[in-house]
């Protein structure tokens, strides 16, 4: 049994894991491969549909991330990285001695999409101070539209900072409410709630428009700190829940998209990825491939001398 004095702190575990994650840049996954298109029509089809692979690629990244951290991390003898499904965050360092559990919430990003569509909805209350991080993984097919998924770049940042940035971006009572999850700690893991939701006040009907005026008047009486800045304190949660129950609100299905929360470091990461050279051109150039026929032809010309893959026949 290892001497307890040699065991790492949770901060050492998370710092080591962050270094390991950044080494994933350039890694390809052998689980999935897209055949090279034989004609421009199929290339156009791929350019418009390939982003739908982000979900399955994200799951593969989550699974492979735990294996990757266990293989190259320095502290595998003291604990084991595992994927939680379901659970928040996606990957945690399972151990029986740390006071805080290190973890990563994984978000895959396909840079040809119109925006970073991944959502981060984890409640600030569940993010911890400095032991839970968001890992944003940019990926593309290794040959622009075909080949295996390839990790282009990795950004890692504290989940608490992302949650705080998100909450303050959206929180505008009474027009927009950030609603915390119910207390579900007594439930089994698959029934526990950790996500916040965004709600927009309804004003379509005359009655609802009148309610908005009443709600605005009600919020005017709040303390300035409570209405101008969000924090999941009991007082703010109580006031938000009162508004939510008293007036007509609808769930905002676009809530918490990472690209929309105006997080400075994520915005810098996005620009960095777009500026990366990928097959002799910036990724920002190849992003036009679904809308620009000249770019598709340019892509086809890169591999026109390659023999097409043999079709799979049962």
Buried (B, 14 or more C-beta within 10 A) or exposed (E): EEEEEEBBEBEBBBBBBBEBBEEBBEBBBEEBBBBBBEEEEBBBBBBEEBBEBBEEBBBBBBBBBBEBBBEBBBBEEBBBBBBBEEBBBBBBBBBEEBEBBBBBBBBBBBBBBEEBBBBBBBBBBBBBEBBBBBBBBBBBBBBBBBBBBBBBBBBBBBBBBBBBBBBBBBBBBBBBBBBBBEEEEEEEEEEBBBBBBBBBBBBEEEEBEEBBEEBEEBBEEBEEEBBEEBBBEEEBBEBBBEBBEEBBBEEBEEBBBBBBBEBEBBEEBBEBBBEBEBBEBEBBBBBBBBEBEEBBEBBBEBBEEEEEEEEEEE
